[in-house]
Amino acid sequence: MANVVVSREQLQEAFREVAAIEDSTVAITAGPRGKTEGINKPYGAPEITKDGYKEMEGKKPEKPLHAAKVRTIAQSASQCNDKV
C-alpha cells in the first residue's frame, strides 16, 4: 500500500468515526452484566465471547485510513490488556 498523506482534520475525523464505531461495538461486552457476542469467521463455527478486544480485532473496515486507526486502537488496547 502506498503512503497516503491526509490533513489533520481528515485524520481527526477518521479517528472520531472509528472510535465511535469501536465504542458501540465493545461497550455492550463491558462490565459484569455485559452481553455475549458472536463472531462469525470464514471458517469453522462462530465464536461466542464477552471479550471486547476480540470484537475489536474482528472488525475490518474497508477504508484504508479507518483500518489504520482500528489497528492503532487495537494495539493500545492490547498493551493495556497485557498490563492488567
PyMOL commands that set and color helices and strands:
alter all, ss='L'
color gray80, all
select helices_A, chain A and resi 8-29+52-58+64-83
alter helices_A, ss='H'
color red, helices_A
select strands_A, chain A and resi 37-39+47-49
alter strands_A, ss='S'
color yellow, strands_A
deselect
rebuild
show_as cartoon
